[in-house]
């Protein structure tokens, strides 16, 4: 079975590898000259592919971001600069022999249903390399092109921008902070890129202002007791608590937790709108510097922009004009599949109608899937990998999708969220661990904590109370990896290795036992609240 894979970034690499695992024949088309996608830094901006600034560091820790059968080297830092992240992807491709299945410098021009699609499920794929177009016929297609290539710049939402005499650009164009030297800078939008750029700009600019209509929750990469945030936050215990407690109580606990580091209201960051909806849908910003930069006056938080003047800006509920030289619009990206017909994947209000965020619901044959088009509060690499493992088994006929009516019903239920005015990013958010467990259960790879408790209690307790590292999904089922158990039991060793470069003779690591004790207490609290 021949499978076309579009893109050789994180999703495309794992898609190619999962095809090989299932005995499929993948051909990966990558328009640039190397792998890496978003994580391959180039000084110039290439059309049609993501652009990254050189200081980007991963927001998720290496143990949580690993592919499930390929741990990071223990000497890699806990949170990876983009160059180290790319190096990991290169090692992955080399280890599993993926490069020979990738056609570099090849752009996918169009993907259309083959004339006998209803019978065969095949696709006509037209590619272009060195000015020459070629037609291929594939049995299935995995779209792994991401959604960070087409910037969303809604200038019509900013009255007066046409008469603004300063400079403005989308965050996709940002590379170095030198452009802000001695300038008064306005950053519009408060996602991770916006805050990163504001922090960098504040080191050289005269003044930096961040405009946000709704605010945001801010996490630090450094979490409880100095451990990585996601290794504490994304555990099976914590997920059980968040999803088992009554919603108001669960959201109240989240609010309490995120305000422990600093009170968001005092910093002008408290999310706007109905409180519980804000907690539910707003993706937290990961930045360790922002609170201190606000305290020291290097960054000022302001409401949404009301209008631009010639050399200044006016904010809502703020009568004074603020002089501005440069505006950076950190307003996100459009969902775009320029090589696909709209009838294949219909994008409406920045939302693509996909079952489980993967499969179009209306195709007669489930032979096209989209990977990585989802936002979760956790690492993307294990998410795209479990998507790819499920997709390849659907292609082979080993897993079956529900009837079209049921898939459409589920998709429409998710669309109803849009009545609250949620953005694309918010509609595509879902619970990280719950989502991965669901897809893993489709292929028989979801770990059974109760089953392991009888056979291997140490492993079972580590899985339940410790971080949900991706190796859990290689303990059993198709694609089982012999090294999964050892990788789970040594995950803290690899986490602490690059930081414990000076270890006093009397010191010892308490992280696993400490987290277990805290976890038991939280579980007891959850049970008490749950039965009242």
N, C-alpha and C positions, 0 to 999 in steps of 0.2 A: 504494500500500500504506500503510494508516494504522497508525501505531505510537504506543502510549501509553508515555510516559516518566514514571516515578514519582520525583519529586524534582528540584530545580533547584540541587543542589550541584555539586561538581566533576564527578562522574560523569554527572549528569543534563544538564549543559550540553554536555559533549563528546558524549554520546549524541545529543542533539538536533542538534548540528552535523553529526555523522557521518551521521545520517539524511538531512539535507538534501544532503550530499555525494553520497549514493547515489540521490537522486531519490525518497526516501520522504517521507511526510507525517507529521511528528511532532506530537504534542500533549503538552506537558510539564505535569504537574500538581504544583503546589507549594502546600503547605498554609499557608505563611507569606506575608508580603507582599513578599518580595524574594528575590533569588537569593543563593547563597553557601553554604547548608547549614551545615556545621560552622564555616566561616570567617566567618560573619556574627554578630558579637557583639551580644548583647542583655543589658541589665542584669538582666532578669527571665528566669526559666527557662520556656521554652515547652514544653508537653506534646507529646510525639511527635517532637521534633526535638533535635539535639545542643545541648549547652550548653558554652560556652567561657569561660575567664577572660581578662580584657583583656590580660594580659601574654604571652599565647601567641605564640611565634615559630616559624616553620617549622623543621623539623629537616633539611630538604634544601635545597640551594642553588637559587637562581633558575634557573640554566642547566639544571640537572638536572630541575627541576620544571615546566619550560615545556610548554605544548602544542606539538606538533611543527611547527606552521606559524604560530606566534604567539609570538616571543621577547618576553621582558620588556623594558621600557625600560631603557636602559643606566644610568640614574641611580638605579634601584631598588637598595636594599641587597642584599647577597649572600644573607643569610638574612632572610626577610620577617616583620615584625610582622603580626599578623592583619589589621589595617586595610589594609595595602599589598597583602596577598594577595587580600583581597576586592576591592580596586580593580582588580587585574589581571583577576579574573574578570568584573568589570563591563565592562572594556574589551573582553574577549574576546566577551562577549555582544553588545556594541554593534557591534563590528567585523564579526561574522558574522550580525548581524540575528536573534538568537535570541529576544529578548524577545517578539516578536509570536507566537511559538509556545508561550508559557508562560501557563498559567492560574493566576494567583496566588489565594491564599485559598481553594484548592480541595483538599479532602482526599480521597484514594482510600479508599473504604470497603471495597470488595471487588473481587476479580478472580476470575472463575470461567470455566471452559471454556464456550464457546458450545455449544448442543445438537448442532450438526453439526461439532464440533471435529475429529473423526477425519478429516473430509473437507477442511475449510477451514482448520483451525488457528486459528480466531478465538477471541476472548475477550470476555466480557461484563464491562465495567468500570463499577462504580457509584461516582460521585463525589458529594461534598456541598459546597455553597458557600452561605453565608448561610442555613443551615438547610434548604436544598432539595436533594434527591437527584435525580441524573440518571443514566440508563443509557446507556452508549455501547457500540458494538461496534467492536473493533479487530482488525486482522489480526495484530498482534504486540505484545509488551509488553517493555519494558526496565525492570527494577527497579533503581533507583539511590537507594534510601532509606538506604543505609549501615547501620552497626551500632554507632552511638554514641548511641542514644536510650534504650535500656532498660537501666538500670544493674544490674549483677550484685552483689548484696550478701548473701553467704552467712553470715548471722549465726549459723546453726547450727554453723558451724565454729569459733566463738569462745566456748568455755565461759565462763559468768559474765557475758556481755554484758548480760543482762537485769537484773542488779543493779548495773551500772555507773552511778554517779550523775552522771557528767560528760556532756558533749555528744558526739555522734558523728553523722557524715553521710558520704555517698558523695561522691567527688571531683566528680561531676557538679554538685553544689550549690555548689561553691567559686567565688567571684568575686574577693574581695579579702582581703589578709592582715590587715586590721584585726581580724578575729574572733579572731586569735591573740595580740593584744597582751597581754603579760605572762603568757601561759599556758604550761603544760607540754603539748607537743603530741606525739602519736604518729601517724605516717603508716604505715599498713599497706599494703604492696605497693611494688614498686620498678620500676614502669614509668616512662615519660617524665613522665606527669602527677604521679605520686607524688614524683619527685625535684624537679620544678619547684615543687610546692607546698611541699615541705620547705625548699627554698632560700629561697623567699619568706617562709615562716613564720619562719625562723631570724633574720630581720632585725628582727623585732618581739617574738618569743616569748622566754620565759625559758629554755626548753630545747626542743630538737626531737630526737626519736628516730625512726629509720626501721626498721621491722621487715620483714625479708625472709627467707623460708625457704630460698631457693636462691641468693641473690646475683644479680649481673648484670655483664656487661661494660659498661664505660663508655667512650664515645668523646667527644671534644670536637668541636664544629663546626669549630674551628681545628685543622687537621691538619698534615701534613708541610710545613715551610717556610711555614706560615701559610695554606696553601691550603684551600679547603673540603673537608671530609672525603670527601664523596661524589664529588667530581671527581678525587680521587686513588684512592679505593677501588674505584669502579665504572667500570673501564676494561675493554676487551676483553682486554687482556693479563693483567690481574689476574684476571679471570674465568676465562681459559684456564688459568692456573696453579692456581687454587683447584679447578678441576674436572678437571684432567688429572693432577695429582700423586696418588700413593697417598694414601688417606684419612688415615692417621695422620700422614703428613708434612704434608699440607695443613692439618689441624687443629693440628698443632704450630706451623706458621708463623703461623696465626691467633692462637694463644695467645701466641706470642712478640711478635707485633705489638701486640696490645691491652695487653700489660704493659709496653711501652716507655715509655708516658707515665707510668704509676705502677704499682707492683706491687699488684694487686688483693687479694692475700692479706693484705698488710700493712694494708689499709684495711677488712678485713672484708667484701669484696665478691666474692671468688672464687666463681664458681658452684659449687653443690653437685652431687653425683651423679657418675655416670660422666663422666669428663672430656670425651671426644669427643662424647657426646650433648649435654652442656651447650653446647659450642661450636657444635654444629649447630643447636640449636633455640631458644636464648635470643636474643631480639631485644635488641641493645645499647641502653643508655640514652644519649641525646645530651644532655650537659650539661657546660659548661665550668667551672662553679663547684663542683660537688660535692667533688672531691678537696681543694681548698683549704679548704672549709667543714668537712670532716672534720678536717683538720690543725689548724684553729684552734678546734676544739671546738664549733662552732656546730651541727653535726649529729653524732649518734652512731648507728652502725649496730648493730642487735641482731638476734638470730635470730627465728624465728617466734613468734607469741603462743601461750603455753600456756593461760592463762586470765586473765580480768578479775576484779578485786576491786571493792569499792565505789568507791574513788578511786585505784586503781592497776592495774598490769598485771604479770604474771609471764611471762617468756620461757623458752623451752626451753633447758635447760642453764645457766640463770642462776637461782640460788636467791633472789636479792634481789628484792623488789617495787620497782617504779618508779612513783612518783606521776605521775598523768596527769590533765589537765583536759579535753582535747579529743582525739578520735580521728577521723582522716580515713581512710576505707576507699577505697583506690585499687585496687579489685579487678576492674576491667574491666566489660564489657558482655555482655549476652545477644544472641544472634542471633535476630531476631524479624521475622516477616512477618505482622503481624496481619490484613492484607487478603487473604492467600492461604490456600487450603485446605491442610491438612497433606499431602494426597495430591499436591500440586503440588511443594512443596519440603519434604521431611521433615528436620527438625532433630533430630539425635540427639547427646547429649553435647556440645552446643554446636557441632556440626559439620553443615553442610549438604552433602548429596550432590550435587555439581555437577561435571560434566566440565570440566576445565581451570578449575575454580572459577567457571564461568560458566553452563553449560547443565544443567538437570535431565536425567538420563539416560533416564527412562522415558516421556517424552511421545511420542505418536505423531507429532506435528509439532513441529519445533524452532522454535517461535515465541515462546518466553519465555526471557529471559536475565537474569542477575543481574550487575551490574557493581560493582566495588570491594570485593568480599567476600574480600579476600586481604591477607596481611601479607608484605611483602618488605623486604629491607634496601636500600631505595632509595625514590625519590619515587613517590607514588601517581598523580600526574596523567598521566604518560606511560603508565602501566600501564592505567589505566581507558580512556585514549584508544585504545590498540591493541586492547583488548577490544571497545570500541564499533565500531571499524573492522571487526573480524572478524565481530562479531554482525550488523551491518547487511548484510554480504555473504552471511552464512548465510541471513538473512531473504529476501534476493533470489534465493536459489538459486544464487549464484555460487560459494559454498563449501559443501562438504558435510561433515556430521559422520560419524564412523565408525559402524558398526552398534552397536546398543544394547549387545550383549554385550561388545564391546571397551571401550566407555565405562564400563560398570559394573565391568569388571575393573580398569581404571586407578583408578577412585574407591575401590574396595575395597582396593587396594594402599596407597593413601594412608591409609585408615582404620586399617590395621594398626599405624601409628605410635602409635595410642591405647593399645596394650598397654604402652607405656612410661609411661603416665599423663600424656601431654602434654595441654596445655590447648588450647582453641580457637585462641588466637593462634598457638600453636606448630604445630598441624596445618596452618594456613593459610599458613605461611611457605614460601617457595620462593626459589630463586636469581633475583634481579631481572632481570639481563640475559638469562639463559638463557630465562626465561619470556617476556620480550618478544620475543626472537628467534624463539621457537617460534610465537607467535601471528602475528608479522609474516610468517613464512614461509608461513603458511596463506593470506595474501592477496597474496603476492608482493612484499612491501615490505621484506624483510630485506636489508640492504646486503651486497654481496659485496666483501670487502676485497681478495681476489686479483684479481677483475675490475677493480676500481678501480686496483690497483697498476700495471696496464699503461696505463690511459687517463689516470689522474690521480694520480700517485704521492704528491704532497703531501697530497691529501685522504685517500688510503688510509692513509698513516702517521699522520695526525692522528686518523682514526677508530680505528685499532688501539691506538696508544699513549696517546692522549688520553682524556678523559672521554667516556663513552657518552651524549652529550646526545641528546634525543629527535629532533632534526632529522635524525638518521641514517635514520630510518624514513620520510622524505619524499624521499629521493634518487631513488627509482624506484618502479615499480609503480603501482597505483591510488592516487589522491590525491597524486601527485607534486607537490612544491612547488618552483618555480623558485628560491626564495630559500634552499633548504636548504644548498647548498654554502657560500654566503657566511656563513650563520648559524654553521656549524660552524667555519669558518676564523677567525671573529671572536669565538668564545665566550669566550676569555680576555680580550679587550678589554672586553667587557661585565662580566666578573667583576671586573676590577681598576679599572674606571672609578670606582665609588663609594668605593673605599678609597684610591686614589692621589690624594688631594686636596692633598698636598704632595709634590712630586717633585723631589729634588735633581737638578741639571743633569747630573751624571755617572751617574745611575742608569739601569738598564735592567731589563726584566722577563726573567727566565730560566726562567719556569715551563714553557713548552712544551718547550724543549730539555732542561731539567733532568729533567723527567718522562720524556722519550724515552730519555735515557741510562740512567736508573734502570730503565726498562722493559726495555731491551735486556739489561742485566745480570741482571735477574730471569728473563728468558726463557732466557738461557744457563744459569742455575742450574737452571731447571726441566728443560731438556733433559738436563743432566748427571745430575740425580737420576732422571729418567725412564728413562734407558737403563742405569742400574746394576742 
